[in-house]
Amino acid sequence: MSCVCFICQCPSQGYKLDFTLLSASMPATKSQPMSRLEVLGLVARDIERVEKAIGTESVCSVDAVTAISNHLQKSGGKRLRPALLLLAAGACGRPADDESAIRLGAVVELIHTATLVHDDVIDKAEVRRGRPSSNLRWGNQTSVLAGDWLYMQAFQLALRERNFYVLDLLIELTQMMVEGELMQMDWVGRLDLSEEEHLDLVNRKTACLFSVCSRMGAIVAGADASTEQRLGEYGWNLGMAFQLVDDLLDFTASEEVLGKPVGNDLREGKVTLPLILALRKCTGEEREAVAAVMRDEAYEAVSAERIVEILEKYGAIETVRRRVVEYSEKSAEQLAPLPETPFKRALLSVTEWMVDRES
């Protein structure tokens, strides 16, 4: 047996913790999901290399941009997107010494970081992952430009692949995500938002990035078009499940676990799927309670507990949970043709985590 270290960043203290686990034959079976440590142990060393690449590529001649990048890097992000790319590459037979997966893992994390910086400015956020948001510390103007710089740096790094197909995917992805942000801004304060509109938003803001991460894992491993398509479907369904869990956690999690204020979406005027489902059935008084939070941009006249009561009354939370399970199952189905390897079992395990995710 050999030892693998998974290193994670403690968001509040800034130090690193080492978790040592035994991994040789990978004891998990088809019916027994891998633990998070087992899954992350498969890509732990590569994630460290991705971290180093991000650190190198985040150095800017303007100190504030470098500081913002470092601030976000130390905020305890899950690195889920590069991990997804690396796991998909491993499931498709990626050579162990391949550098493309490391480089593109850094690219997708830089793109994700850029979106977080811009989102916090647009949302006037004060907290990100339990720490002061970049816009609160450095101001909106500097943060917007830092986000722009991170986007460009991601594309400069991607250019080193000399692969037009990869660039096409990343350009289309970025356009989709920006369009999603613009659509969300237009829809702020709308109580009549439809389920179809919200799911389109989830696709653009979250699922499309998960899909591209999985597809690029297949691409760097030299997989055929059919396998790439399947991995893309896997990532898309996983991303849909991931965001719907976020919609739920915004109402049900604690602020300590969530890393940002609970009930923030509604306070910012964003109507997510649990509310959309409840608003179809609720009374005029209940609808007015929801509207009051949006008008006040605070839980003053109406408490957060009252909103959760409305959601539970109409079974909205349970309905969204069932949707999460459906997306997770569809995600897992896409992996059926892949050979049985620890990487495939890891990808299957990730779909099961989505259902019980708490942060």
Secondary structure, 3 states (H helix, E strand, C coil): CCEEEEEEECCCCCCEEEEEEECCCCCCECCECCCHHHHHHHHHHHHHHHHHHHHHHCCCCCHHHHHHHHHHHCCCCCCHHHHHHHHHHHHCCCCCCCCHHHHHHHHHHHHHHHHHHHHHHHHCCCEECCEECHHHHHCHHHHHHHHHHHHHHHHHHHHCCCCHHHHHHHHHHHHHHHHHHHHHHHHCCCCCCCHHHHHHHHHHHHHHHHHHHHHHHHHHCCCCHHHHHHHHHHHHHHHHHHHHHHHHHHHHCCHHHHCCCCCHHHHCCCCCHHHHHHHCCCCHHHHHHHHHHHHHCCCCCCCHHHHHHHHHHCCHHHHHHHHHHHHHHHHHHCCCCCCCCHHHHHHHHHHHHHHHCCC
